[in-house]
């Protein structure tokens, strides 16, 4: 079975926006993200993006626009020497109660089926409690990027909630840790 690294999109690869990333013009790379993805892609792990995109369900952006953003993001990573194997996204609003919106594990389980992934040997990197909960649910090692501005961030985690296995400063630090942990396994 294949080992994977699951990444959230907004806040990990691109800058998060209060009004959602609705077009490629609004997509802003987080500094160092493409370089980190290049290093990660050379580590014999499948890189997959798992992202909630409720702007679709809210009628703020079309599926076509979101898919265009994802294609351009994947192309930008490829041009930097990295690879994102696939992007899975949930287009639903939180109140739709679907199985694909994190913290529910639907997209992770679909990716695992599609790519024959070993979830217990995989990592999930996100910046929200919902990311961590989804990763924990399927047995991934979880890493949470610090973001003190978000309600579901490390600073604001309730004591009784599932905590991430590791707390990191950004995607580059997460990749450093993944490479270190992988080399310790060998």
Backbone as ProteinMPNN parsed JSONL, in Angstrom:
{"seq_chain_A": "XXXXXXXXXXXXXXXXXXXXXXXXXXXXXXXXXXXXXXXXXXXXXXXXXXXXXXXXXXXXXXXXXXXXXXXXXXXXXXXXXXXXXXXXXXXXXXXXXXXXXXXXXXXXXXXXXXXXXXXXXXXXXXXXXXXXXXXXXXXXXXXXXXXXXXXXXXXXXXXXXXXXXXXXXXXXXXXXXXXXXXXXXX", "coords_chain_A": {"N_chain_A": [[0.839, -1.196, 0.0], [0.32, 2.307, -0.511], [1.89, 5.192, 0.871], [0.726, 8.341, 2.029], [0.597, 11.963, 1.932], [-1.67, 14.107, 3.106], [-2.98, 17.253, 2.406], [-4.435, 20.263, 3.52], [-5.87, 22.984, 1.674], [-6.337, 25.951, 1.739], [-4.602, 28.194, 3.712], [-2.53, 26.465, 4.048], [-1.288, 25.799, 1.559], [-2.046, 27.958, -0.017], [-2.82, 31.399, 0.748], [-5.301, 31.982, 3.159], [-8.582, 33.342, 2.891], [-11.035, 35.525, 4.212], [-13.289, 35.929, 2.676], [-13.298, 33.809, 0.928], [-11.37, 32.002, -1.548], [-11.988, 32.692, -4.687], [-11.259, 32.809, -7.322], [-8.526, 32.37, -9.661], [-7.043, 34.688, -9.607], [-7.311, 35.501, -6.99], [-5.932, 33.654, -5.597], [-3.198, 33.195, -3.611], [0.016, 32.207, -3.247], [1.43, 30.676, -0.38], [4.424, 31.774, 1.003], [7.217, 29.765, 0.254], [5.767, 27.424, -0.032], [5.612, 26.025, -2.538], [8.247, 25.171, -2.841], [8.46, 23.521, -0.608], [6.587, 21.561, -1.311], [7.877, 20.465, -3.506], [10.09, 19.246, -2.261], [8.718, 17.395, -0.694], [7.472, 15.827, -2.623], [9.542, 14.326, -3.641], [9.843, 12.284, -1.865], [8.759, 9.742, -2.005], [6.041, 9.586, -1.403], [2.562, 9.868, -1.857], [1.062, 12.854, -2.702], [-1.76, 14.542, -1.748], [-4.443, 16.793, -1.961], [-6.928, 17.777, 0.27], [-9.823, 19.443, 0.663], [-12.215, 21.721, 2.036], [-14.632, 23.462, 0.317], [-16.83, 25.436, 0.627], [-17.78, 27.7, -0.587], [-18.758, 27.086, -3.066], [-21.202, 25.696, -2.572], [-22.498, 27.787, -1.365], [-23.038, 29.399, -3.444], [-21.213, 31.271, -4.322], [-19.122, 30.808, -5.99], [-18.393, 28.894, -8.911], [-18.298, 25.328, -9.568], [-16.666, 24.824, -11.727], [-14.908, 27.03, -11.685], [-13.563, 26.561, -9.247], [-12.334, 24.135, -9.854], [-10.674, 25.005, -11.917], [-8.935, 26.671, -10.467], [-7.691, 24.679, -8.938], [-6.431, 23.127, -10.941], [-4.598, 24.993, -11.962], [-3.097, 25.451, -9.646], [-1.976, 22.902, -9.256], [-0.464, 22.761, -11.593], [1.33, 24.878, -11.129], [2.75, 23.847, -8.947], [3.885, 21.619, -10.168], [5.531, 22.903, -12.066], [7.398, 23.902, -10.336], [8.753, 21.672, -9.684], [7.524, 19.806, -8.1], [4.761, 17.607, -7.116], [1.305, 17.286, -7.028], [-0.863, 14.793, -6.581], [-3.677, 14.559, -6.722], [-6.625, 16.567, -6.243], [-9.116, 16.637, -3.905], [-12.298, 17.856, -3.195], [-14.809, 19.246, -1.054], [-17.871, 20.551, -1.888], [-19.942, 21.435, -0.374], [-22.092, 23.212, 1.986], [-21.652, 23.794, 5.536], [-24.063, 23.177, 6.924], [-25.266, 21.323, 5.274], [-24.646, 18.771, 5.962], [-23.087, 16.643, 4.829], [-21.083, 13.739, 3.93], [-18.583, 14.283, 3.036], [-17.45, 16.647, 3.888], [-14.894, 17.919, 5.836], [-14.975, 17.845, 9.365], [-15.67, 15.185, 8.779], [-14.784, 12.002, 7.363], [-15.049, 11.386, 4.63], [-13.796, 12.245, 2.117], [-11.117, 11.576, 2.554], [-11.31, 8.804, 2.829], [-12.259, 8.14, 0.284], [-10.057, 8.919, -1.299], [-8.207, 7.098, -0.285], [-9.264, 4.689, -1.221], [-9.142, 5.153, -4.005], [-6.391, 5.356, -4.491], [-5.184, 3.212, -3.227], [-4.225, 3.561, -0.511], [-2.294, 3.517, 2.486], [-3.588, 4.466, 5.23], [-2.892, 4.607, 7.94], [-0.186, 4.899, 7.869], [0.121, 7.354, 6.856], [0.186, 10.973, 6.58], [-1.536, 13.922, 7.712], [-1.829, 17.306, 7.057], [-2.956, 20.285, 8.294], [-4.745, 23.36, 9.063], [-6.812, 23.703, 10.752], [-9.069, 22.583, 13.31], [-10.959, 20.839, 12.28], [-9.579, 19.6, 10.2], [-7.655, 18.117, 11.592], [-9.325, 16.414, 13.099], [-10.537, 14.891, 11.047], [-8.29, 13.583, 9.969], [-7.417, 12.149, 12.238], [-9.591, 10.459, 12.599], [-9.34, 8.555, 10.559], [-6.922, 7.46, 11.152], [-4.517, 8.712, 10.473], [-1.297, 10.287, 11.006], [-1.27, 13.402, 12.47], [-0.725, 16.852, 11.708], [-0.729, 20.141, 12.742], [-0.868, 23.377, 11.532], [0.129, 26.332, 13.027], [-2.113, 28.952, 13.628], [-3.065, 31.655, 14.944], [-5.219, 33.308, 14.486], [-7.484, 31.936, 13.752], [-10.519, 30.409, 14.843], [-10.555, 27.656, 15.256], [-7.933, 27.06, 15.777], [-4.632, 26.119, 17.009], [-4.103, 27.597, 19.367], [-6.64, 27.972, 20.374], [-7.732, 25.475, 20.926], [-9.988, 23.356, 22.555], [-9.494, 21.717, 25.67], [-10.502, 19.116, 25.813], [-10.791, 18.215, 23.238], [-9.757, 16.395, 20.29], [-6.36, 16.435, 19.831], [-3.703, 17.582, 17.684], [-1.063, 15.428, 16.473], [1.358, 16.655, 16.077], [2.533, 20.031, 16.177], [3.15, 22.605, 13.97], [4.919, 25.298, 12.294], [4.47, 26.008, 9.623], [3.91, 24.823, 6.208], [6.438, 24.137, 5.219], [7.872, 23.537, 7.571], [6.364, 21.347, 8.369], [6.951, 19.532, 6.306], [9.714, 19.231, 6.748], [9.587, 17.867, 9.208], [8.143, 15.543, 8.487], [9.963, 14.359, 6.674], [12.068, 13.89, 8.441], [10.849, 12.107, 10.284], [10.229, 10.015, 8.528], [12.809, 9.22, 7.752], [13.735, 8.232, 10.138], [12.265, 5.937, 10.37], [13.447, 4.202, 8.625]], "CA_chain_A": [[0.0, 0.0, 0.0], [1.031, 3.568, -0.682], [1.816, 6.186, 1.945], [0.331, 9.638, 1.479], [0.521, 13.178, 2.74], [-2.864, 14.879, 2.792], [-2.817, 18.666, 2.738], [-5.512, 21.219, 3.322], [-5.418, 23.966, 0.683], [-6.302, 27.329, 2.237], [-3.852, 28.297, 4.959], [-1.385, 25.553, 3.979], [-0.652, 26.014, 0.258], [-2.342, 29.348, -0.385], [-3.319, 32.221, 1.851], [-6.728, 31.9, 3.431], [-9.303, 34.616, 2.78], [-12.336, 35.516, 4.88], [-14.339, 35.898, 1.652], [-13.019, 32.643, 0.085], [-10.59, 32.119, -2.784], [-13.032, 32.454, -5.683], [-10.681, 32.801, -8.669], [-7.067, 32.252, -9.644], [-6.512, 36.009, -9.241], [-7.353, 35.616, -5.526], [-5.066, 32.603, -5.052], [-1.868, 33.723, -3.292], [0.865, 31.149, -2.679], [2.129, 30.927, 0.874], [5.861, 31.708, 0.715], [7.888, 28.502, 0.548], [4.892, 26.259, -0.21], [5.993, 25.234, -3.716], [9.532, 24.526, -2.547], [8.158, 22.434, 0.335], [5.924, 20.502, -2.072], [8.916, 19.81, -4.309], [10.834, 18.345, -1.361], [7.81, 16.331, -0.28], [7.204, 14.964, -3.78], [10.682, 13.441, -3.833], [9.946, 11.426, -0.686], [8.027, 8.497, -2.232], [4.706, 9.662, -0.818], [1.553, 10.467, -2.722], [0.585, 14.117, -2.134], [-3.166, 14.748, -2.101], [-5.084, 17.92, -1.284], [-8.294, 17.53, 0.745], [-10.22, 20.795, 1.039], [-13.615, 22.15, 2.075], [-14.85, 24.651, -0.515], [-18.262, 25.721, 0.767], [-18.168, 28.827, -1.448], [-19.542, 26.505, -4.157], [-22.547, 25.482, -2.051], [-23.084, 29.085, -1.016], [-23.318, 30.102, -4.69], [-20.244, 32.353, -4.511], [-18.175, 30.403, -7.025], [-18.835, 27.67, -9.591], [-17.393, 24.173, -9.516], [-15.702, 25.015, -12.808], [-13.884, 27.973, -11.211], [-12.759, 25.878, -8.223], [-11.496, 23.15, -10.549], [-9.647, 25.782, -12.615], [-7.952, 27.043, -9.434], [-6.932, 23.476, -8.578], [-5.56, 22.775, -12.064], [-3.495, 25.963, -11.993], [-2.269, 25.185, -8.472], [-1.209, 21.69, -9.546], [0.514, 23.125, -12.626], [2.356, 25.688, -10.469], [3.58, 22.936, -8.15], [4.646, 20.824, -11.137], [6.573, 23.773, -12.624], [8.416, 24.07, -9.295], [9.42, 20.389, -9.496], [6.759, 18.958, -7.188], [3.585, 16.975, -7.705], [0.087, 16.977, -6.281], [-1.487, 13.705, -7.347], [-5.088, 14.859, -6.961], [-7.311, 17.437, -5.295], [-10.489, 16.277, -3.58], [-12.898, 18.964, -2.459], [-16.214, 19.205, -0.672], [-18.501, 21.8, -2.302], [-21.148, 21.65, 0.429], [-22.108, 24.108, 3.148], [-21.636, 23.009, 6.776], [-25.404, 22.709, 7.294], [-25.713, 20.263, 4.367], [-24.388, 17.517, 6.678], [-22.603, 15.614, 3.904], [-20.014, 12.895, 4.468], [-17.281, 14.656, 2.472], [-16.926, 17.864, 4.507], [-14.135, 17.698, 7.063], [-14.178, 16.755, 9.926], [-16.039, 13.832, 8.366], [-13.648, 11.426, 6.634], [-15.424, 10.88, 3.31], [-12.808, 12.478, 1.057], [-9.919, 10.787, 2.869], [-11.611, 7.406, 2.52], [-12.319, 8.033, -1.182], [-8.671, 8.953, -1.779], [-7.579, 5.83, 0.1], [-9.737, 3.672, -2.181], [-8.663, 5.477, -5.356], [-4.933, 5.219, -4.614], [-4.721, 2.101, -2.379], [-3.379, 4.219, 0.487], [-2.174, 3.045, 3.862], [-3.907, 5.668, 6.004], [-2.189, 4.61, 9.23], [1.196, 5.313, 7.599], [0.022, 8.625, 6.139], [0.128, 12.217, 7.361], [-2.459, 14.976, 7.305], [-1.379, 18.629, 7.497], [-4.02, 21.268, 8.159], [-4.665, 24.506, 9.969], [-8.066, 23.771, 11.484], [-9.427, 21.412, 14.092], [-11.683, 19.899, 11.413], [-8.561, 18.825, 9.479], [-7.082, 17.171, 12.555], [-10.343, 15.409, 13.418], [-10.682, 13.994, 9.899], [-7.093, 12.752, 9.924], [-7.443, 11.227, 13.377], [-10.661, 9.485, 12.388], [-8.874, 7.475, 9.676], [-5.664, 6.918, 11.658], [-3.322, 9.431, 10.007], [-0.541, 11.15, 11.905], [-1.76, 14.741, 12.142], [0.098, 18.033, 11.971], [-1.529, 21.358, 12.646], [-0.122, 24.62, 11.355], [-0.325, 27.365, 13.96], [-2.759, 30.157, 13.095], [-3.757, 32.195, 16.111], [-6.391, 34.094, 14.089], [-8.63, 31.067, 13.506], [-11.192, 29.884, 16.035], [-10.187, 26.255, 15.423], [-6.478, 26.956, 15.722], [-3.943, 25.513, 18.146], [-4.264, 28.44, 20.548], [-8.01, 27.908, 20.857], [-8.236, 24.111, 21.042], [-10.48, 22.965, 23.874], [-8.669, 20.663, 26.272], [-11.076, 17.789, 25.627], [-10.86, 17.872, 21.811], [-8.618, 15.694, 19.712], [-5.233, 17.324, 19.545], [-2.823, 17.065, 16.632], [0.15, 14.743, 16.932], [2.445, 17.637, 16.021], [2.19, 21.411, 15.851], [4.229, 23.15, 13.139], [4.731, 26.713, 11.957], [4.001, 26.15, 8.242], [4.081, 23.612, 5.407], [7.864, 23.808, 5.153], [8.218, 22.864, 8.834], [5.705, 20.036, 8.336], [7.741, 18.68, 5.413], [10.944, 18.907, 7.495], [9.259, 16.856, 10.211], [7.793, 14.302, 7.782], [11.211, 13.767, 6.175], [12.803, 13.407, 9.617], [10.157, 10.916, 10.792], [10.401, 8.944, 7.541], [14.184, 8.705, 7.792], [13.873, 7.482, 11.389], [11.62, 4.637, 10.144], [14.286, 3.332, 7.786]], "C_chain_A": [[0.876, 1.25, 0.0], [0.835, 4.472, 0.527], [1.515, 7.539, 1.318], [0.598, 10.76, 2.466], [-0.698, 13.93, 2.225], [-2.642, 16.305, 3.261], [-4.131, 19.401, 2.572], [-4.99, 22.235, 2.309], [-5.229, 25.347, 1.309], [-5.642, 27.384, 3.609], [-2.634, 27.391, 5.002], [-0.596, 25.801, 2.692], [-0.847, 27.46, -0.197], [-2.888, 30.09, 0.828], [-4.834, 32.101, 1.93], [-7.341, 33.29, 3.304], [-10.638, 34.483, 3.502], [-13.482, 35.391, 3.879], [-14.103, 34.792, 0.612], [-12.146, 32.988, -1.125], [-11.544, 31.717, -3.906], [-12.518, 32.427, -7.121], [-9.165, 32.665, -8.54], [-6.422, 33.577, -9.248], [-6.469, 36.206, -7.726], [-6.482, 34.572, -4.832], [-3.676, 33.198, -4.846], [-1.077, 32.604, -2.616], [1.404, 31.58, -1.318], [3.618, 30.804, 0.566], [6.463, 30.367, 1.16], [7.051, 27.261, 0.285], [5.317, 25.397, -1.403], [7.316, 24.508, -3.495], [9.322, 23.342, -1.594], [7.499, 21.264, -0.395], [6.899, 19.767, -2.983], [9.691, 18.817, -3.443], [9.979, 17.153, -0.956], [7.573, 15.335, -1.409], [8.347, 13.996, -4.05], [10.838, 12.413, -2.733], [9.129, 10.138, -0.8], [6.702, 8.457, -1.482], [3.779, 10.317, -1.825], [1.014, 11.713, -2.023], [-0.818, 14.388, -2.674], [-3.706, 15.924, -1.299], [-6.528, 17.537, -0.974], [-8.803, 18.859, 1.291], [-11.734, 20.991, 1.046], [-13.729, 23.432, 1.259], [-16.337, 24.996, -0.529], [-18.713, 26.929, -0.04], [-18.983, 28.33, -2.639], [-20.997, 26.347, -3.704], [-23.259, 26.767, -1.675], [-23.411, 29.914, -2.263], [-22.368, 31.25, -4.984], [-19.25, 32.071, -5.629], [-18.689, 29.099, -7.648], [-17.825, 26.541, -9.371], [-16.292, 24.331, -10.559], [-14.574, 25.95, -12.38], [-12.977, 27.326, -10.17], [-11.823, 24.874, -8.887], [-10.397, 23.827, -11.367], [-8.547, 26.203, -11.639], [-7.078, 25.839, -9.108], [-5.989, 23.047, -9.697], [-4.357, 23.711, -12.14], [-2.551, 25.761, -10.809], [-1.382, 23.961, -8.731], [-0.128, 21.966, -10.59], [1.656, 23.94, -12.022], [3.296, 24.849, -9.622], [4.454, 22.1, -9.073], [5.798, 21.643, -11.73], [7.7, 24.014, -11.621], [9.139, 22.754, -8.993], [8.712, 19.451, -8.545], [5.569, 18.332, -7.888], [2.487, 16.821, -6.665], [-0.65, 15.961, -7.132], [-2.936, 14.024, -7.696], [-5.589, 15.817, -5.892], [-8.734, 16.913, -5.141], [-11.081, 17.451, -2.816], [-14.373, 18.708, -2.173], [-16.832, 20.545, -1.045], [-19.66, 22.23, -1.394], [-20.968, 22.668, 1.55], [-22.1, 23.253, 4.411], [-23.005, 22.422, 7.123], [-25.947, 21.621, 6.368], [-25.478, 18.87, 4.945], [-24.002, 16.363, 5.743], [-21.511, 14.783, 4.586], [-18.63, 13.329, 3.99], [-16.681, 15.901, 3.123], [-16.173, 17.506, 5.786], [-14.843, 18.423, 8.209], [-14.608, 15.338, 9.555], [-14.979, 13.312, 7.396], [-13.911, 11.023, 5.191], [-14.386, 11.055, 2.221], [-11.518, 11.699, 1.298], [-10.142, 9.318, 2.511], [-11.7, 7.183, 1.01], [-10.911, 8.02, -1.772], [-7.964, 7.637, -1.469], [-7.996, 4.712, -0.847], [-9.135, 3.908, -3.564], [-7.182, 5.176, -5.548], [-4.349, 4.073, -3.786], [-3.755, 2.604, -1.308], [-3.419, 3.511, 1.83], [-2.375, 4.263, 4.765], [-3.139, 5.743, 7.317], [-0.712, 4.979, 9.086], [1.241, 6.649, 6.864], [-0.055, 9.794, 7.113], [-0.983, 13.107, 6.825], [-1.967, 16.28, 7.905], [-2.506, 19.616, 7.233], [-3.847, 22.393, 9.146], [-5.94, 24.698, 10.776], [-8.308, 22.485, 12.254], [-10.16, 20.383, 13.233], [-10.718, 19.04, 10.592], [-8.013, 17.722, 10.382], [-8.078, 16.056, 12.862], [-10.518, 14.41, 12.277], [-9.487, 13.044, 9.81], [-7.056, 11.726, 11.038], [-8.451, 10.106, 13.164], [-10.184, 8.299, 11.553], [-7.509, 6.928, 10.078], [-4.401, 7.577, 11.159], [-2.588, 10.075, 11.18], [-0.883, 12.575, 11.495], [-0.778, 15.828, 12.552], [-0.773, 19.256, 11.77], [-0.621, 22.563, 12.553], [-0.731, 25.664, 12.279], [-0.937, 28.529, 13.2], [-3.621, 30.72, 14.209], [-5.01, 32.985, 15.765], [-7.642, 33.239, 13.922], [-9.203, 30.526, 14.806], [-10.795, 28.435, 16.303], [-8.694, 26.039, 15.406], [-5.922, 26.365, 17.008], [-4.189, 26.29, 19.43], [-5.637, 28.253, 21.19], [-8.568, 26.494, 21.006], [-8.761, 23.853, 22.443], [-9.638, 21.801, 24.392], [-9.201, 19.262, 25.978], [-11.173, 17.362, 24.16], [-9.622, 17.085, 21.39], [-7.538, 16.708, 19.37], [-4.387, 16.725, 18.426], [-1.628, 16.337, 17.245], [1.323, 15.709, 17.002], [1.87, 19.004, 15.686], [3.395, 22.0, 15.132], [3.908, 24.593, 12.753], [4.172, 26.932, 10.553], [4.253, 24.843, 7.494], [5.539, 23.191, 5.338], [8.316, 23.068, 6.414], [7.574, 21.482, 8.899], [6.497, 19.067, 7.465], [9.053, 18.288, 6.084], [10.683, 17.767, 8.472], [8.911, 15.519, 9.558], [9.052, 13.604, 7.274], [12.036, 13.192, 7.318], [12.165, 12.122, 10.155], [10.304, 9.744, 9.828], [11.806, 8.36, 7.579], [14.427, 7.906, 9.067], [13.252, 6.091, 11.265], [12.531, 3.662, 9.418], [15.343, 2.634, 8.575]], "O_chain_A": [[2.02, 1.232, 0.456], [-0.24, 4.513, 1.125], [1.984, 7.849, 0.223], [0.795, 10.538, 3.661], [-0.753, 14.336, 1.064], [-2.173, 16.538, 4.375], [-4.855, 19.187, 1.6], [-3.78, 22.333, 2.108], [-4.11, 25.851, 1.4], [-6.067, 26.707, 4.545], [-1.792, 27.527, 5.89], [0.62, 25.99, 2.732], [0.08, 28.096, -0.699], [-3.353, 29.487, 1.795], [-5.54, 32.116, 0.922], [-6.684, 34.293, 3.58], [-11.295, 33.446, 3.413], [-14.524, 34.816, 4.192], [-14.668, 34.852, -0.48], [-12.181, 34.103, -1.646], [-11.869, 30.54, -4.058], [-13.256, 32.064, -8.037], [-8.6, 32.823, -7.458], [-5.364, 33.584, -8.619], [-5.668, 36.999, -7.232], [-6.317, 34.609, -3.613], [-3.048, 33.653, -5.801], [-1.454, 32.117, -1.551], [1.79, 32.736, -1.139], [4.036, 29.833, -0.065], [6.247, 29.908, 2.281], [7.569, 26.147, 0.368], [5.376, 24.172, -1.29], [7.48, 23.362, -3.915], [9.937, 22.289, -1.761], [7.817, 20.105, -0.125], [6.753, 18.564, -3.203], [9.919, 17.679, -3.851], [10.471, 16.027, -0.886], [7.485, 14.131, -1.169], [8.124, 12.938, -4.639], [11.862, 11.732, -2.667], [8.838, 9.506, 0.216], [6.294, 7.407, -0.986], [4.182, 11.221, -2.557], [0.561, 11.638, -0.881], [-1.036, 14.453, -3.884], [-3.455, 16.035, -0.099], [-7.254, 17.041, -1.836], [-8.271, 19.357, 2.283], [-12.44, 20.489, 0.171], [-12.988, 24.386, 1.499], [-17.012, 24.867, -1.55], [-19.915, 27.165, -0.168], [-19.813, 29.069, -3.169], [-21.914, 26.815, -4.38], [-24.489, 26.823, -1.669], [-23.988, 30.996, -2.159], [-22.676, 32.114, -5.806], [-18.614, 32.987, -6.15], [-19.343, 28.3, -6.977], [-16.663, 26.774, -9.036], [-15.13, 24.01, -10.305], [-13.409, 25.691, -12.681], [-11.762, 27.516, -10.201], [-10.652, 24.776, -8.521], [-9.303, 23.279, -11.498], [-7.361, 26.101, -11.955], [-5.857, 25.965, -9.013], [-4.858, 22.643, -9.426], [-3.23, 23.266, -12.358], [-1.335, 25.888, -10.958], [-0.182, 23.988, -8.456], [0.991, 21.463, -10.481], [2.82, 23.721, -12.359], [4.499, 25.107, -9.579], [5.635, 21.894, -8.793], [6.91, 21.136, -11.878], [8.831, 24.299, -12.015], [10.033, 22.717, -8.148], [9.25, 18.395, -8.212], [5.383, 18.498, -9.093], [2.707, 16.297, -5.573], [-1.017, 16.243, -8.273], [-3.375, 13.792, -8.822], [-5.054, 15.873, -4.785], [-9.463, 16.763, -6.122], [-10.453, 17.983, -1.901], [-15.076, 18.05, -2.94], [-16.371, 21.582, -0.569], [-20.282, 23.267, -1.624], [-19.854, 22.945, 1.996], [-22.504, 22.091, 4.361], [-23.087, 21.279, 7.572], [-26.997, 21.048, 6.657], [-26.053, 17.894, 4.463], [-24.526, 15.255, 5.856], [-21.078, 15.104, 5.692], [-17.618, 12.817, 4.468], [-15.499, 16.179, 2.921], [-16.72, 16.881, 6.695], [-15.281, 19.556, 8.01], [-13.966, 14.378, 9.98], [-14.348, 14.095, 6.687], [-13.063, 10.372, 4.58], [-14.115, 10.117, 1.471], [-10.896, 11.217, 0.351], [-9.256, 8.67, 1.953], [-11.262, 6.146, 0.513], [-10.606, 7.205, -2.643], [-7.21, 7.123, -2.295], [-7.173, 3.881, -1.232], [-8.673, 2.97, -4.215], [-6.76, 4.787, -6.637], [-3.128, 3.977, -3.656], [-2.62, 2.138, -1.209], [-4.449, 2.98, 2.245], [-1.428, 5.005, 5.03], [-2.774, 6.833, 7.758], [-0.06, 5.332, 10.069], [2.276, 7.029, 6.316], [-0.323, 9.623, 8.302], [-1.327, 13.056, 5.644], [-1.715, 16.364, 9.107], [-2.958, 19.77, 6.098], [-2.927, 22.389, 9.964], [-6.128, 25.736, 11.411], [-7.804, 21.424, 11.884], [-9.998, 19.18, 13.438], [-11.009, 17.876, 10.319], [-7.922, 16.559, 9.99], [-7.709, 14.882, 12.882], [-10.636, 13.209, 12.52], [-9.657, 11.843, 9.601], [-6.705, 10.567, 10.813], [-8.196, 8.951, 13.505], [-10.58, 7.162, 11.811], [-6.988, 6.028, 9.419], [-3.309, 7.061, 11.393], [-3.186, 10.37, 12.215], [-0.798, 12.924, 10.318], [-0.104, 15.743, 13.579], [-1.464, 19.389, 10.759], [0.276, 22.754, 13.375], [-1.947, 25.854, 12.31], [-0.35, 29.033, 12.243], [-4.767, 30.31, 14.393], [-5.795, 33.305, 16.657], [-8.753, 33.768, 13.948], [-8.469, 30.224, 15.748], [-10.707, 28.026, 17.461], [-8.228, 24.954, 15.058], [-6.654, 26.141, 17.972], [-4.456, 25.693, 20.473], [-5.778, 28.363, 22.408], [-9.774, 26.334, 21.196], [-8.058, 24.104, 23.422], [-9.133, 20.997, 23.609], [-8.42, 18.314, 25.902], [-11.6, 16.243, 23.879], [-8.586, 17.115, 22.054], [-7.791, 17.709, 18.7], [-4.359, 15.508, 18.242], [-1.239, 16.597, 18.384], [2.179, 15.596, 17.879], [0.854, 19.118, 15.001], [4.523, 21.909, 15.616], [2.769, 25.043, 12.873], [3.481, 27.92, 10.308], [4.747, 23.874, 8.071], [5.839, 21.999, 5.394], [9.057, 22.088, 6.331], [8.173, 20.546, 9.428], [6.693, 17.911, 7.84], [9.465, 17.131, 5.998], [11.462, 16.817, 8.553], [9.345, 14.47, 10.035], [9.193, 12.39, 7.426], [12.637, 12.126, 7.178], [12.871, 11.157, 10.447], [10.483, 8.605, 10.26], [11.982, 7.148, 7.455], [15.25, 6.99, 9.07], [13.659, 5.167, 11.97], [12.407, 2.448, 9.573], [16.128, 1.869, 8.015]]}, "name": "protein", "num_of_chains": 1, "seq": "XXXXXXXXXXXXXXXXXXXXXXXXXXXXXXXXXXXXXXXXXXXXXXXXXXXXXXXXXXXXXXXXXXXXXXXXXXXXXXXXXXXXXXXXXXXXXXXXXXXXXXXXXXXXXXXXXXXXXXXXXXXXXXXXXXXXXXXXXXXXXXXXXXXXXXXXXXXXXXXXXXXXXXXXXXXXXXXXXXXXXXXXXX"}
